[in-house]
Amino acid sequence: MGNGKKKAISGTIVAAMTLAISACGTESQDYTVSYKGIKTADVSSGVSVHDPSILQVDDTYYIFGSHMSAAKSTDLLNWEKVADGYSKTNPVYGQIYEVADQAFAYSGNKDSLIQTDDKQTHVWAPDVIYNKTTGLYYMYYCTTSTWNASNLCYGTSETPEGPYEWKGALLYSGFNRKTISGTDVLDYVDEDYAYKNYIQGGQYNYNDYPNAIDPTVFYDEDDRMWMVYGSWSGGIFLIELDPSTGQVIHPQADPDNNVDPYYGKRLLGGGHISIEGPYITYDKESGYYYLYVSYGALTSNGGYQVRVFRSETVDGDYVDMNGEYPQKSAQHQNFGLKLTGNYKLPSLEKAYMATGHNSSFIDEKDGKMYLVYHTRFNDGGEGHSPRVHQMIVNEDGWPCELPYQTQGETISEDGYEKNDVVGRYYVINQGTDISDKIANPKILYLNKDGSVTGEKSKGTWTYNDGSYYMDITIDGDEFSGVFCRMKDEAGTDVMTFSAVGQNESVWGVKYFD
């Protein structure tokens, strides 16, 4: 809905004027942040699925996550457990233990070539896709033993709920001179290349090459199949897959374009900076590929968050709102549009923390675009819950995440009346920091005369009569976004706006009298 590059909008553009505060009648405006009288909502969604990856099958939505967890829903709000935990009776993954000598040959359990640090099974970050060529569901996932010793694997099933039959290993990382012989690396590159590039001081060169973890698979506009993957270490990599087999197509080396003959093309990161959980969604209406990643550490106070970059071609360059992207050892907080981090809004029982490791999809039924991720809470624990938020692409082709989890809202293609959008808003700015800081709201008024007023803020705003697009300037910073009427977490009707600029996201929530 509303996805597209900047387009001409018919209708009257409301002029934005910066006026003196006394001229706006602001002496009667209340800037006190209070949640009195606002209903709050329970934070539980019924399940805990870490690193949720979304799959739509007709009217049912599935999320698959780390630790062999899965759930399903028909409304993207209430979830039913399908599977959870490391067990031979796990209905989605259980068959993996029947071939443990193959599935965990390299990494992932106590008997692996590279053994797990804690002697436990580690099966993380799955992604499921329907393969149009074979007519089967393919699950891509990783087994992992240490922070960089991992193995990308895959399995197939005739149904989305499995069980997924083990098919093989795809890519290896974290090996050293001794353990490289337990991989397939030397089947694709010669020893001189491997030892010169992948090994430093006898150990894996993790600064330049990836951790083989966090795979997600997608089709491009030409129906070619790709896998994007990586976590910290050498950054985020992209490699093509053969749809007839589901296996990797190793490319020709092209060092000038960051293409490695074994691992594929590096898109972002390197130097072991925090960047992981990549996910690429192609939006044919805007013509962009959107690459989502998570920064920070995944714990509640680790600053976990979602960033997005975009490209007009599948293999990049993927850039942010400044036309840039993080390269090796960059100060990466300066790169990527930050969509969501730690925040508190009215109706939330607790602040949401460490919102990250997302997936994304465009609903095949109505064309709405969604962001799917897990959140923790500022309750002193590490419990987590999946969340799904609708995104609306602004006039400049950037996705704007709506403030509350979806409850079936549909944006008005005809726009909103001025009286619906003017008024008192709880406003947060997600910033660009990577920290445990919580974005708490302040009160801003969008006034009828086009001014924005607050206790220590001022600015201007415009909206397009006959559309949902809006622009807002707050203390000199410009943001472009959308209005959308929706429900808060407790089910109360609210008017919201979501706007982006300078790689920051600004959300506003207005309650009706």
C-alpha positions as CSV (number, residue, x, y, z in Angstrom):
1,M,0.0,0.0,0.0
2,G,1.4,3.3,-1.1
3,N,4.8,1.9,-2.0
4,G,6.6,4.0,-4.6
5,K,9.2,6.5,-5.6
6,K,8.4,10.1,-5.1
7,K,5.3,10.9,-7.2
8,A,3.2,13.9,-7.9
9,I,0.2,14.1,-5.6
10,S,-2.9,16.0,-6.7
11,G,-4.6,18.3,-4.2
12,T,-3.8,21.4,-2.3
13,I,-0.5,21.5,-0.4
14,V,-0.9,23.1,3.0
15,A,1.7,25.7,3.4
16,A,4.1,25.3,6.3
17,M,4.7,28.5,8.2
18,T,7.0,29.1,11.2
19,L,5.2,31.5,13.4
20,A,6.0,33.0,16.7
21,I,4.8,30.9,19.6
22,S,2.4,33.7,20.8
23,A,0.7,33.6,17.4
24,C,-0.2,30.0,17.7
25,G,-2.3,30.2,20.9
26,T,0.2,27.9,22.6
27,E,-0.2,29.4,26.0
28,S,-3.0,26.9,26.5
29,Q,-1.0,23.9,25.3
30,D,0.0,21.2,27.8
31,Y,3.4,19.7,27.3
32,T,3.3,17.4,30.3
33,V,3.9,13.7,29.4
34,S,1.3,11.7,31.3
35,Y,-0.3,8.3,30.6
36,K,-3.2,8.9,33.0
37,G,-6.4,7.6,31.5
38,I,-4.7,5.6,28.7
39,K,-5.3,1.9,28.8
40,T,-2.2,-0.4,28.8
41,A,-1.7,-3.8,27.1
42,D,-0.2,-7.0,28.2
43,V,3.2,-7.5,26.4
44,S,2.7,-11.2,25.7
45,S,1.9,-12.5,22.3
46,G,1.5,-16.1,23.5
47,V,4.8,-17.4,22.2
48,S,8.5,-16.7,22.3
49,V,10.3,-17.0,19.0
50,H,13.7,-15.6,18.8
51,D,15.0,-14.2,15.4
52,P,11.6,-14.7,13.7
53,S,11.6,-15.3,10.0
54,I,8.2,-14.9,8.3
55,L,6.6,-17.2,5.7
56,Q,3.1,-16.6,4.3
57,V,1.1,-19.6,3.1
58,D,-2.3,-18.4,1.9
59,D,-4.1,-17.0,5.0
60,T,-1.6,-18.4,7.5
61,Y,1.6,-16.7,8.6
62,Y,4.5,-18.8,10.0
63,I,7.5,-17.5,12.0
64,F,10.6,-19.8,12.4
65,G,13.2,-18.9,14.9
66,S,16.4,-20.0,16.7
67,H,16.4,-22.8,19.2
68,M,14.1,-24.8,16.8
69,S,11.1,-22.7,17.6
70,A,8.1,-22.0,15.3
71,A,4.7,-20.5,15.5
72,K,1.7,-19.6,13.3
73,S,-1.0,-16.9,13.1
74,T,-3.9,-15.8,11.0
75,D,-3.8,-12.1,12.1
76,L,-0.1,-11.3,12.7
77,L,-1.0,-10.5,16.3
78,N,-1.9,-13.7,18.1
79,W,0.4,-16.7,17.7
80,E,0.1,-20.4,18.3
81,K,3.1,-22.5,19.0
82,V,4.1,-25.1,16.4
83,A,7.4,-26.2,17.8
84,D,9.9,-25.3,20.4
85,G,13.2,-26.6,21.8
86,Y,15.9,-29.1,21.0
87,S,14.1,-32.4,21.0
88,K,13.8,-35.5,18.8
89,T,10.1,-35.0,19.0
90,N,10.2,-31.5,17.5
91,P,7.8,-31.8,14.6
92,V,9.6,-29.2,12.4
93,Y,13.2,-30.2,13.0
94,G,13.1,-33.6,14.7
95,Q,14.5,-35.5,11.7
96,I,17.8,-33.6,12.1
97,Y,18.7,-35.9,15.0
98,E,18.4,-39.0,12.9
99,V,21.2,-37.7,10.7
100,A,23.2,-35.9,13.5
101,D,26.4,-37.4,12.2
102,Q,25.9,-35.4,9.0
103,A,24.0,-32.3,10.2
104,F,26.4,-31.7,13.1
105,A,29.6,-33.0,11.5
106,Y,31.3,-29.6,11.4
107,S,29.6,-27.6,14.1
108,G,26.6,-27.4,16.4
109,N,27.0,-30.1,19.1
110,K,29.5,-31.8,21.4
111,D,30.5,-34.4,18.7
112,S,31.2,-31.8,15.9
113,L,34.6,-31.3,14.4
114,I,34.5,-27.9,16.1
115,Q,32.7,-28.7,19.3
116,T,30.2,-26.4,21.0
117,D,31.6,-24.4,23.9
118,D,28.8,-25.4,26.2
119,K,28.3,-29.0,24.8
120,Q,24.7,-28.1,23.8
121,T,23.0,-28.3,20.4
122,H,22.9,-25.0,18.5
123,V,20.5,-24.7,15.6
124,W,19.9,-21.0,14.9
125,A,18.3,-18.4,12.7
126,P,16.3,-20.5,10.1
127,D,14.5,-19.1,7.1
128,V,11.9,-20.9,5.0
129,I,11.0,-20.2,1.4
130,Y,8.7,-21.9,-1.1
131,N,10.9,-23.0,-4.0
132,K,8.9,-22.3,-7.2
133,T,11.0,-24.7,-9.2
134,T,10.8,-27.9,-7.1
135,G,7.5,-27.2,-5.4
136,L,9.0,-27.8,-2.0
137,Y,9.6,-25.7,1.1
138,Y,13.3,-25.1,1.8
139,M,14.6,-24.3,5.2
140,Y,18.0,-22.7,5.5
141,Y,19.6,-22.5,8.9
142,C,22.9,-22.7,10.7
143,T,24.6,-24.9,13.1
144,T,27.1,-23.1,15.2
145,S,29.8,-24.0,17.8
146,T,31.6,-20.7,18.6
147,W,31.2,-17.0,17.8
148,N,32.6,-17.6,14.3
149,A,32.6,-21.4,13.7
150,S,29.4,-22.1,11.9
151,N,27.9,-24.1,9.0
152,L,25.0,-23.1,6.7
153,C,22.7,-26.0,6.0
154,Y,19.4,-26.7,4.4
155,G,16.5,-29.2,4.4
156,T,13.2,-29.6,2.5
157,S,9.6,-30.4,3.2
158,E,6.3,-30.8,1.3
159,T,4.5,-28.7,4.0
160,P,5.5,-25.5,5.7
161,E,5.3,-27.2,9.2
162,G,7.8,-29.9,8.2
163,P,9.4,-32.1,9.1
164,Y,12.4,-30.8,7.1
165,E,14.5,-33.5,5.7
166,W,18.3,-32.9,5.9
167,K,19.8,-32.2,2.5
168,G,23.3,-31.0,3.2
169,A,25.8,-28.4,4.2
170,L,26.4,-25.3,2.1
171,L,29.1,-23.0,3.6
172,Y,31.6,-23.2,6.4
173,S,33.3,-20.6,8.6
174,G,35.6,-20.4,11.6
175,F,38.0,-23.2,10.5
176,N,41.8,-23.1,11.0
177,R,44.7,-24.8,9.2
178,K,43.9,-28.0,10.9
179,T,40.1,-28.1,10.5
180,I,39.8,-26.6,7.0
181,S,40.1,-30.2,5.7
182,G,36.7,-30.9,7.3
183,T,35.0,-28.3,5.0
184,D,34.4,-28.1,1.3
185,V,36.4,-24.9,1.0
186,L,39.2,-26.5,-1.0
187,D,36.7,-27.9,-3.5
188,Y,36.2,-24.4,-4.7
189,V,39.4,-22.5,-4.1
190,D,43.0,-23.7,-4.2
191,E,45.1,-24.0,-1.0
192,D,47.3,-21.0,-1.8
193,Y,44.2,-18.8,-2.0
194,A,42.5,-20.3,1.0
195,Y,45.6,-20.0,3.3
196,K,46.4,-16.5,2.1
197,N,42.9,-15.1,2.5
198,Y,40.9,-17.2,5.0
199,I,43.7,-18.0,7.5
200,Q,45.7,-15.5,9.5
201,G,48.2,-16.7,12.1
202,G,46.8,-20.2,11.7
203,Q,43.3,-19.1,12.6
204,Y,40.2,-18.0,10.7
205,N,40.4,-14.5,9.3
206,Y,37.1,-13.3,10.8
207,N,37.8,-9.6,10.1
208,D,37.5,-10.1,6.4
209,Y,35.3,-13.2,6.0
210,P,31.9,-14.0,7.3
211,N,30.4,-16.0,10.1
212,A,28.3,-18.5,8.2
213,I,25.1,-17.8,10.1
214,D,21.8,-16.0,9.8
215,P,20.8,-17.0,6.3
216,T,17.7,-15.6,4.5
217,V,16.7,-16.5,1.0
218,F,14.7,-14.5,-1.6
219,Y,13.8,-14.1,-5.2
220,D,14.9,-11.1,-7.2
221,E,12.8,-9.3,-9.9
222,D,14.0,-11.8,-12.5
223,D,13.1,-14.9,-10.3
224,R,16.7,-15.6,-9.5
225,M,17.3,-17.1,-6.1
226,W,19.7,-15.5,-3.6
227,M,20.9,-16.0,0.0
228,V,22.1,-13.1,2.2
229,Y,23.8,-14.1,5.4
230,G,26.4,-13.1,8.0
231,S,26.9,-11.9,11.6
232,W,29.6,-9.6,12.8
233,S,33.0,-10.9,11.7
234,G,33.6,-10.0,8.0
235,G,30.1,-8.5,7.5
236,I,27.1,-9.3,5.4
237,F,27.5,-11.4,2.2
238,L,25.3,-12.3,-0.8
239,I,25.5,-15.4,-2.9
240,E,23.2,-16.9,-5.6
241,L,21.4,-20.2,-5.2
242,D,20.5,-22.8,-7.9
243,P,16.7,-23.1,-7.6
244,S,16.7,-26.6,-9.1
245,T,18.8,-27.9,-6.2
246,G,18.7,-25.1,-3.5
247,Q,22.5,-25.2,-3.4
248,V,25.1,-22.4,-3.6
249,I,26.4,-21.1,-7.0
250,H,30.0,-20.1,-6.2
251,P,30.9,-17.0,-8.3
252,Q,34.0,-16.0,-10.1
253,A,36.4,-14.0,-7.9
254,D,36.1,-10.3,-8.4
255,P,38.2,-8.5,-5.7
256,D,37.5,-5.1,-7.1
257,N,33.8,-5.6,-6.4
258,N,34.2,-7.4,-3.1
259,V,33.3,-10.8,-4.6
260,D,35.0,-13.9,-3.1
261,P,34.9,-17.2,-5.0
262,Y,33.7,-19.2,-2.0
263,Y,31.6,-16.8,0.1
264,G,30.1,-14.5,-2.5
265,K,29.8,-10.7,-2.4
266,R,30.3,-8.6,0.7
267,L,27.6,-6.0,0.9
268,L,28.1,-4.3,4.3
269,G,30.4,-4.4,7.3
270,G,33.6,-6.2,8.2
271,G,36.2,-5.8,10.9
272,H,33.9,-7.6,13.5
273,I,31.5,-4.7,14.0
274,S,28.0,-5.4,15.2
275,I,25.9,-6.2,12.1
276,E,23.8,-9.3,11.7
277,G,20.4,-10.9,10.8
278,P,20.3,-9.6,7.2
279,Y,17.0,-9.8,5.3
280,I,16.3,-8.5,1.7
281,T,12.8,-7.8,0.4
282,Y,12.2,-6.6,-3.2
283,D,9.3,-4.2,-3.7
284,K,8.4,-4.1,-7.3
285,E,6.2,-1.0,-6.8
286,S,9.1,1.2,-5.6
287,G,11.7,-0.7,-7.6
288,Y,14.0,-1.0,-4.6
289,Y,15.6,-3.9,-2.8
290,Y,15.5,-3.2,0.9
291,L,18.3,-4.7,3.0
292,Y,17.5,-4.9,6.8
293,V,20.2,-5.6,9.4
294,S,20.5,-5.5,13.2
295,Y,23.1,-3.6,15.1
296,G,24.2,-3.9,18.7
297,A,24.1,-6.8,21.1
298,L,21.0,-8.9,21.4
299,T,20.5,-8.7,25.2
300,S,17.9,-6.3,26.7
301,N,20.5,-3.6,27.4
302,G,22.6,-4.3,24.3
303,G,21.2,-1.6,22.0
304,Y,19.8,-4.2,19.5
305,Q,18.0,-2.4,16.7
306,V,16.9,-2.6,13.0
307,R,18.5,-0.6,10.2
308,V,17.6,-0.5,6.5
309,F,19.5,0.2,3.3
310,R,18.3,0.1,-0.3
311,S,19.5,-0.6,-3.8
312,E,18.0,-0.7,-7.3
313,T,20.0,-3.9,-8.1
314,V,20.1,-7.1,-6.1
315,D,23.8,-7.0,-5.5
316,G,24.1,-3.4,-4.5
317,D,25.4,-1.0,-3.6
318,Y,23.0,-0.8,-0.7
319,V,23.0,2.7,0.7
320,D,21.3,4.7,3.5
321,M,19.5,8.0,3.4
322,N,22.9,9.7,2.9
323,G,23.9,7.5,0.1
324,E,26.5,5.7,2.2
325,Y,27.0,2.3,3.9
326,P,29.4,0.8,6.6
327,Q,32.6,-0.7,5.3
328,K,35.2,-2.6,7.3
329,S,35.6,-1.3,10.9
330,A,33.3,1.7,10.3
331,Q,31.7,3.7,13.1
332,H,28.5,2.0,12.0
333,Q,26.0,3.9,14.1
334,N,26.4,6.6,11.5
335,F,25.1,4.3,8.7
336,G,21.7,3.0,7.9
337,L,18.2,4.3,8.5
338,K,17.3,3.2,12.1
339,L,13.7,2.0,12.1
340,T,13.4,0.7,15.6
341,G,15.4,0.4,18.8
342,N,14.5,0.9,22.5
343,Y,11.3,3.0,23.1
344,K,8.3,3.7,25.3
345,L,4.9,4.8,23.9
346,P,1.5,5.3,25.5
347,S,-0.4,2.0,26.1
348,L,2.9,0.0,26.4
349,E,3.0,-1.7,29.8
350,K,6.8,-1.7,29.6
351,A,9.3,-0.1,27.3
352,Y,10.3,-2.2,24.4
353,M,14.0,-3.1,24.3
354,A,16.4,-4.7,21.8
355,T,13.9,-4.8,19.0
356,G,15.8,-6.6,16.3
357,H,16.7,-9.6,14.1
358,N,13.9,-8.9,11.7
359,S,12.3,-10.4,8.6
360,S,10.0,-8.5,6.3
361,F,7.4,-9.3,3.7
362,I,4.8,-7.8,1.4
363,D,1.4,-9.5,2.0
364,E,0.3,-11.3,-1.2
365,K,-3.3,-10.6,-0.3
366,D,-3.3,-6.8,0.0
367,G,0.2,-5.6,-0.8
368,K,0.9,-4.2,2.7
369,M,4.5,-4.2,3.8
370,Y,5.5,-5.6,7.2
371,L,8.5,-5.7,9.5
372,V,8.7,-8.7,11.8
373,Y,11.1,-8.9,14.8
374,H,11.4,-9.9,18.4
375,T,11.4,-7.5,21.3
376,R,12.6,-7.7,24.9
377,F,11.3,-5.4,27.7
378,N,12.8,-3.2,30.5
379,D,11.7,-5.6,33.2
380,G,15.1,-6.9,34.3
381,G,14.8,-10.1,32.3
382,E,15.6,-11.5,28.8
383,G,12.2,-12.7,27.9
384,H,11.2,-11.9,24.3
385,S,8.1,-11.8,22.1
386,P,7.5,-11.5,18.4
387,R,6.1,-8.3,17.0
388,V,4.8,-7.3,13.5
389,H,4.5,-3.7,12.4
390,Q,3.2,-2.4,9.1
391,M,5.5,-0.2,7.1
392,I,4.4,2.5,4.6
393,V,6.9,3.7,2.0
394,N,7.1,7.5,2.0
395,E,7.3,9.8,-1.1
396,D,11.1,9.4,-1.3
397,G,10.9,5.6,-1.3
398,W,11.9,4.9,2.3
399,P,9.9,2.6,4.6
400,C,8.4,4.2,7.6
401,E,7.4,1.8,10.4
402,L,4.1,2.5,12.1
403,P,4.4,2.9,15.9
404,Y,2.2,0.0,17.1
405,Q,2.0,-3.6,16.2
406,T,-0.5,-4.3,13.4
407,Q,-4.1,-4.8,14.2
408,G,-5.4,-4.8,10.7
409,E,-5.1,-1.1,10.0
410,T,-5.4,0.2,6.5
411,I,-4.1,3.5,5.5
412,S,-6.5,5.9,3.8
413,E,-5.5,6.3,0.2
414,D,-7.7,9.4,0.1
415,G,-5.8,11.0,3.0
416,Y,-7.2,12.4,6.2
417,E,-9.1,15.6,7.2
418,K,-7.1,18.3,8.7
419,N,-9.0,18.1,12.0
420,D,-8.0,14.4,12.2
421,V,-4.3,15.1,12.1
422,V,-3.8,18.4,14.0
423,G,-3.5,18.2,17.7
424,R,-1.4,16.9,20.6
425,Y,1.1,14.1,19.9
426,Y,3.4,11.9,22.0
427,V,6.5,12.0,19.8
428,I,9.7,9.9,20.0
429,N,12.9,10.1,17.9
430,Q,14.7,6.8,17.6
431,G,18.0,8.6,17.1
432,T,21.0,6.7,15.7
433,D,22.8,5.6,18.9
434,I,23.6,2.0,19.8
435,S,23.0,1.9,23.5
436,D,20.5,0.9,26.3
437,K,19.0,4.4,26.1
438,I,15.2,4.4,25.8
439,A,13.5,6.8,23.5
440,N,10.8,8.4,25.7
441,P,8.1,10.6,24.3
442,K,7.8,14.4,24.5
443,I,4.7,16.4,23.7
444,L,4.5,18.2,20.4
445,Y,1.5,20.0,18.8
446,L,0.8,20.0,15.1
447,N,-1.1,23.2,14.8
448,K,-3.6,24.2,12.1
449,D,-1.4,27.0,10.9
450,G,1.4,24.6,9.9
451,S,3.5,25.2,13.0
452,V,4.9,22.6,15.4
453,T,5.2,23.7,19.1
454,G,6.6,22.0,22.2
455,E,8.1,22.9,25.5
456,K,11.6,23.1,24.1
457,S,10.9,22.4,20.4
458,K,9.5,24.2,17.4
459,G,9.1,23.6,13.8
460,T,6.7,23.2,10.8
461,W,4.7,20.5,9.2
462,T,2.8,20.0,5.9
463,Y,0.5,17.4,4.6
464,N,-1.0,16.7,1.2
465,D,-4.7,17.1,0.9
466,G,-6.0,13.9,-0.7
467,S,-3.1,11.7,0.4
468,Y,-1.5,10.3,3.6
469,Y,1.9,11.8,3.0
470,M,3.3,14.3,5.4
471,D,6.5,16.2,6.2
472,I,7.7,17.6,9.5
473,T,10.6,19.8,10.6
474,I,11.5,19.6,14.3
475,D,14.2,22.0,15.5
476,G,15.7,22.2,12.0
477,D,15.7,18.5,11.3
478,E,13.5,17.5,8.3
479,F,11.5,14.2,8.1
480,S,9.3,12.8,5.4
481,G,6.6,10.3,6.3
482,V,3.0,9.3,6.5
483,F,-0.1,9.6,8.6
484,C,-2.1,6.5,9.5
485,R,-5.1,6.0,11.8
486,M,-4.6,2.7,13.8
487,K,-5.0,1.2,17.2
488,D,-2.5,1.4,20.0
489,E,-1.4,-1.8,21.8
490,A,-4.5,-1.7,24.0
491,G,-6.9,-1.4,21.1
492,T,-7.6,2.4,21.5
493,D,-8.1,4.4,18.2
494,V,-5.2,6.8,17.6
495,M,-3.8,8.9,14.8
496,T,-0.2,8.3,14.2
497,F,2.6,9.5,12.0
498,S,5.9,7.9,11.1
499,A,8.6,9.9,9.3
500,V,12.3,9.5,8.5
501,G,15.2,11.8,7.9
502,Q,19.0,11.9,8.7
503,N,18.8,8.1,9.2
504,E,16.4,8.7,12.1
505,S,12.8,7.7,12.6
506,V,10.3,9.9,14.3
507,W,6.9,8.5,15.5
508,G,3.9,10.5,16.8
509,V,0.7,9.3,18.5
510,K,-2.4,11.4,19.0
511,Y,-5.4,10.4,21.1
512,F,-8.8,11.6,20.1
513,D,-10.9,13.5,22.6
